[in-house]
């Protein structure tokens, strides 16, 4: 009798939970018993662990999106300001500048790394300056799928124009560039602890990393309604962006596994690379960087080839994801701001093409080599 192979998960949180269940139960029970559900001691403990890991100050907040908003609020970014960001990323990166009254300027991405194309970034900054309608204020680099953006280049461009650098590392906590953790390469770095991230909680959560002690203090004020020395001293307009204590407790349990999980993610990526390199385009990782492998993404030649690979995976019951099916400048919510950002904006051809080519395969630290083999066999069958 043929044994049915066990299902393969796109993200597997159950295997991880089995390893830490007793500690999860203990920590969550402690928070419930203490009654300190908001800004309890676990939040400070987590911030200390994040700071030790990244080598910079860490401030826990309520989500990755709120992390972006607080970081921009602290710089006073708003009406009349241009915020440059990739057209090929998640909606939150573009949503926040608009909420604050600023204008996102979409930048194309590199076809091999999928991260921001710095030549296109410089071109669009020059166009914004020439038109004179907006003031270039910030560059938001996204470390897509876990791969650090070219932060040396981004910082050089930002310094030339006096701009703030913000690293959206939602998919990349644990990645390094030149051997240094993300958080050390930009003015501020935002993390998401959404459950499927490299470090994820069981709800929403996030953090902001910064080398600046002054910025960290400002972030703590802004996340708590702009408080000053006490709860009823309000120094500035802030928001309710606090990290829930129970989520902090969960993240503390997971951090005990984090170093090993990063190594295991890299091992899984190596297995994929051995089997797929030369057969389908893979995200290019420069030798100066170590990806956190938040997602493992391949690029097919066109939509038809991708559909064949998807059909092959479906036939074997193997899950996959498409991140992202539409570039941001084609989203209805952003069409007007995109049109207003530049009177004659150059095309975003790579971002548009990738939306029809990329797909993400199962990626988590608990994949076995045989499971990766099954995924790759299905992918290769679909490629023909």
Buried (B, 14 or more C-beta within 10 A) or exposed (E): EEEEEEEBBBBBBEEBBEBBEEBBEEBBEBBEEEEBEEBBBBBEBBBEBBBEBBEBBBBBBBBBBBBBBBBBBBBEBBEEBBBBBBBBBBBBBBBBBBEBEBBBBBBBBBBBBBBBBBEBBBBBBEBBEEEEEBBBBBBBBBBBBBBBBBBEBBBEBBEEBEBBBBBBBBBBBBBBBEEBBBBBBBBBBBBBBBBBBBBBBBBBBBBBBBBBEEBBBBBBBBBBBBBEEEEEEBEEEBBEBBBBBBBBBBBBBBBEBBEEBBEBBBBBBEBBEEBBEEEBBBBEBEEEBBBBBBBBBBBBEEEEBBBBBBEBBEEEEBBBBBBBEBBBBBBEEBEEBBEEBBEEBEEBEBBBBBBBBBBBBBBBBBBEEEBBEBBBBBBBBBBE
